[in-house]
Amino acid sequence: MFTTQKNNSNQVAIIKVIVLICLFFFASSSVNAQTDSQLQQETFKINSSLGTLKQINAGVLNIGYAEAGPAAGKPVILLHGWPYDISSYNEVVPILVAKGYRVITPYLRGFGTTRFLSDATFRNGQQAALASDIVALMDALKIKKATIGGFDWGARTAVAIAALWPERLNGLVSVSGYLVVNLEANLKPLSPTAENGWWYQYYFATERGKLGYTQNTYEFNKLIWKLASPLWNFDKATYDQTAQSFNNPDHVAIVIHNYRWRQSLEAGEAKYDSLEKRLAARPDITVPTITIGSDFDGAFADGKAYASKFKGKYEHRILKGIGHNVPQEDPKAFAQAIMDVQVQ
């Protein structure tokens, strides 16, 4: 009897120790997770005009996003491109907030404080993945419909959402128009002049390019800024504010995959196949839309090449003397387009 009680006591003691150890590691992991989030918030300094930097789990990501304006305001989501970040909207957001809009400006996957929830998740840069991220963000924030605007990757993502989930949009603003990728069409060569403009995509197709981008991200992206916006005299502080976003641990992987996928050199994920099939069919856009052409678009600045793809209320605007980063180079014009597209 005594031996049995002693054994039982030992077992109870062991169980208590195991429970305490489990509680310790659980608490430790919670603290680490909180610390990681706090470090992200402290490391990335955004312009106060963008509002408050927040984090939320959405789909396969923990998305970093800035939020400004009244919670009950009409929602607007602004999407950046590569090699840019949410700082492109530093002067756009206050204009919209002054008019009562709730403005959400998220870091795309591979930028800023956005992180993958799992190390096992494929670092995928294909268009359907980025579009799905933003829909997941809307779901997480309980936003049923929003006006979405963007340029570069952001415009492509916004147009893809409009094509796939038109019921989620009140309006669309897209710099450079209808940017949906068609992999089959991308296999066809362009004129030498046009091909020269996409030199970096071919560079990224090589392992030398991947290594070069990894080692020289800061200078590489600064060069892209200059080439894409030759008349924009940005200073070092302006560039550096964005450049911090390239320190994201998944940045290189996402960028390289994005451009290799476009050239059919790397596959996407099967779970996006049905979405990509729909996008490959070049669906019409039915939501109210304003497209913007700039000097960056060259002969396509007039928008005639893609105007027929927009079947709802539609307007095209041309900005002269402006390069690719329209929101940062002409914030008033971009903000005005966001406001105008909602009342057409």
N, C-alpha and C positions, 0 to 999 in steps of 0.2 A: 504494500500500500504506500509506504513511504517512498519507495523507488519510483513508483508510477507518478506520484505527486511531484517528485523532483524532476522527472522527465518532462512532465507537463509544464512545470515552471520554466524549464530551460527552453522549451519550444515557444512559450509565450514571450520570453525575453528575446529570442531570436527574431520572432515575428515583429516585435516592437522595433528592433534595430533596423530590420528591412524596411519597415514603414517609414522610419525616420530618414533613412538613406534616400528613399524614393521621394519623400517630401522635399528633402534638401536639393536633389537634382532638378525637381520640377520647379522649385522656387528659383534655383540658379538659372535655369533656361528661360524662365519668364523675365528675370532681371536682365539677362543677356539680350533677349529680344527687345525689351524696352530700351536698353542701352543702345542697341544698334539703331533703333528708330530715332532716339535722341541724337546720336552721332550724325545721322543723315541730316536731321534738322539743323544741327549746329554747323556742319561742314558746308552745306549749300546755303549761300546767302542770296536771296532773291530780292529784287526791288520791291519796296513797300507798296508800290502802286499796284502790284499783282495781287495783293491781299495776304492771306495767311497760307503758309505751306503746310499741307496735310498729307496723310497717308491712309490708304484704304485697300483692303483685299478685294480684288475684282478678277474673276477668272483665274488665270494661272499666275497673276501678278499681284504684288503689293505696289499700287500705283501712287506715285508722288504727284500732287497737283496743288495748284494755288487756287484759292477761292476768294472772291471779292463781291461786294454788293449785297443787297437784301436777300434773305433766304426765300422770300416769297416772290422775288422778281422773276421775270421771264428768263429761263435758262439759256445761256450761250456757252458753247464749248469751242475753244480756240486751239487749233492743232499746229504744232511747229513741224519743220522738216529737218533734213540733214544738209549741212552740219550746223544746225541751229538748235535753239531750245526755247523755253517759255519766255525768255527775256525779249524775244522778238515782239512781244505784246506789251512791253512796259508802258507804252504810251497809248495803246489801244484800250486797255482795260479801264483806266480812269474815265475815258470818254463815255464808255458804255455804262459804267457804274453810276455816273452822274445822271444818266437817263433812267436809272432804276433797274437795270439788268443784273441778274445773278450770273457772274462770269466764272467759268471753270477752265483752267489752263493746265492740262496734264503733261507730264513728261512721257514721251513715247517709250516703249520698251527699248532698253539699251541706253537711256539717257537719264541724267540727273539722279533723283532719289527713287526712281522706279526699279523694283527688284523682282526677280522670279521667286515664287514661293518654294520651288523645289530645285535642287541642283540637277535633278534628273530630267527636267524639262528641256526639250530641244530648243536651242537658241535660234528661233525662226524669224526671219525678216520679211516673209512674203506678205502681200497686200491684204489677204483675207485674215491673216493673224492680227495685223495691226487694227483692222476695222473691227474685228471681234473684241479686241481689247477695249475699245471705246464704248461699244455697246454694253460690255460687262461693267464698265465704269458707270454708265448711266443706270444700269440695274442696281448696282451697289449704292448709288446715291439717290435711288428712287426717283429718277428723272424720266418721265414717260416720253416727253418730246423736247427737243432743243433745236435752236438754230446752231449750225456747225459751220465754222469757217477755217480755212487753212491754206498753206502754200507748201510746195514741194511735197515731201512725204505726207504732210498734213492735208494737202489738197487731195492727193490720191486717196487717202484714208477717208476723207469726208465724202468724196464722190462714191467710193465703194459702199459706204453706209447708205447713202441716198439711193443707190441702185438695189441694194440687198434688203434694206429695211426702211423704205420710204415713210412708213408709219411712225418712225421715231424722229422725224425731222419737221420743224416748222419752216425752215429755210436753209439754203446752202449758199456759201460764198467760196468760190474756188479760184485761186490764182493759177493761171495757165490752163484753165478749163477742164476738159474731160481727159483725165490722166490715167484711166484704168489700163493696167498692163495686160496685153494679150501675148502670151508666150510664143505662139506660132508666128505672129506678125513680127515679134522682136528678133526672129531668126533671119529676117530679110535685111540685107545690107542697105545702108543709106548712101547718100553722096559723100565724097571725101570730106567736104566742108562740114557736113552734119556729123559724120563719124568723129571728126577731130574734136567736136564739142563734148563728146562722151568719153574722152581718153581715160578718165579715172575709172570708168566701169571695166575697161579692158585691163587696166593695171590691177584692179582688185581681182580679176579672174585668175591671176597668177599667185603662186606662193610668195614670190618676191614682193608682189603688191601687198599681200596680207602682212608680211613681215615689215615692209616699209611703212604701212599705215600704223601698225602697232608701235613702231619706234618713233614715228614722227607725226603723231596725231595732231598735236598742237599746230605745227607749222603747215601741215597738209591742209587742214581745215581753214586756216587763215588764208591760204592761197585760193581755195575754193570761194571764200567770201569775196576776195578781190576780183576773181574772174567772173563771178556771177553778178556782181554789182560794181562795175568799174567806176561809176561816178559817185559812189557813196564813200565819203571820207570818214569812216569810222575810226575811233581812237582805240588805243590798247585796252583801256578800262572797259570799253563796250564789248570788245571781243573776249576779254578775259572773263567777264561775267558769264558768258555763254560757255566758254571753253572748260569751265569747271564740270560741266555736265558730261564731257567726254571721258571723265575719269570713272564713269560707271563700269563695273567689272565685266559687263556683257556688251559694252559698246562696240568693240571691234568685231566680235562674233556676229552681232546683229547686222552691222553695216556690210560686212563681207558677204554674209548669206543673202541679204537683200539684193545686192547687185549680181551675185552669181545665180540666184534663182531667176532673175529677170532674163538672163541669157541661157536658161535651161542647163546650166552647168552643175547646179545642185538642186535636189528635189525639195519640195515642201513637205508638209505633213498630210497624211491621208485624210485626217478629220476635216481638212479644209477643201477637199477635192470638189465637193458639190458646190461650194460657194465660188471656187475658182472657175468651175464650168459655167456657172451663170454669168460671171464677170467676163469670161472669154467671149460670150455671145454679144458683148457690148450693148447691154440693156439701156434703154432710154431713161432719162431722169425726169421724173414727173413733179418733184417738189419745186416750189418757187426758188429760182436760182439767179445769182449775179456772178458772172465770171469776170476776171480781171486779166488783161494783157499788159505786159510791160516791155521795156527794151530787151529784157532777157529772152523773150519769146521770138524775137526776130521777125521773120516773115509771118509767123502765126499770131502776132500780137493783135490782129484785127478780129480774131475769134471765129472767122468764117469756116475754118476747117472742122470745128466741132459744134457749131451752133445748132445743127439739126438734131443733136442728141438730147437737147433739152426741150421737153414737150410741155412743161408747165409754164407759168409766168416766168419770163426770162429777159435778162438784160445783160449786155456786155459793155464793160468800161475799159478804156485804154489810158494807161498812165505813161506819159513820156518823161524820159530822164530818170526813170526808176528801174532798178535792177530786180533781182529775184526775191529779195527779202522785203516784199511789199509792206507788211505790217510795221516794220522798223524804219523803212525808208520813207513811207508816206502813211503814218498811222491814222491821220484824219480821214483819208480816202478809204482805208480799210474799215475803220469803225463805221463810217457812213454807209458803206455797203451792207454791213451787218444789220444796221438799223433799218435801212430801206427795204431789204429783202423780206422783212417780216410784215410789212404793211402793203405789199403789192397786191 
